[in-house]
Amino acid sequence: MSEEEFVKRLGSIHETVHGNGRDVLSRITNTCVEMLSDRKYQGISVAQDPLDAVITCKPIITASSPRALHIYMCGDDRIGVKFIRSLEAADKVQLILVSTEGPTSFAKKECNPKTTQFLLARQVVTNVTHHALVPKHTELQTLPPHLTPDRLPKMLESDAVAQYYNWKHGTLVRIERNFGGDEPSTFYRIVTLCTS
């Protein structure tokens, strides 16, 4: 695949995002850096030329702490087994793999679900946590004494905010919503497995 084809496809990944594929790639890179910062990663570095990194199957972003992590963007529409096997140090680091249409079923089986996260480009072209209608979400270690996890409403792992923070099954979440008053209302959720 050529660089021009990839840039053209990337420029139209979402109905609300039209235009220059290089700008879209830049927005994806910026959102991924914000996402890693929100996940408390340190030592975040962006490839000097993210487009070249995509074409040559190099990481577009790396982070060193608390655990080594690489973010790759697949130049093809779907992530295939061939792409996964071409990644350097894939078995030694945590991976986030971004593509326009997601992984094939064989590619999912090839990866360790504990160390690999698949994201669609349209999910990371904008930061979901900065949207005006998305309330503040915070991970909790313990619930207030009057609540028990089995009585909490559920939040799926596939939820956009849960994907952004990479929250797994059993994570407790506090949500603060503002309904026009001065004080926010607090709600609690527990992250559960996707049923699909």
Secondary structure, DSSP 4 states (H G I P E B T S, - for coil): --HHHHHHHHTTSBTTB-S-HHHHHHHHHHHHHHHHHHTT-BS-EE-SSHHHHHHTT--SEEE-BSS-EEEEE-SSSSB-HHHHHHSTTTTTSEEEEEESS-B-HHHHHHS-TTTEEEEEHHHHSS-GGGSTTSPEEEEESS--TT--GGGSPEEETTSHHHHHHT--TT-EEEEEE--SSSSPEEEEEEEE----
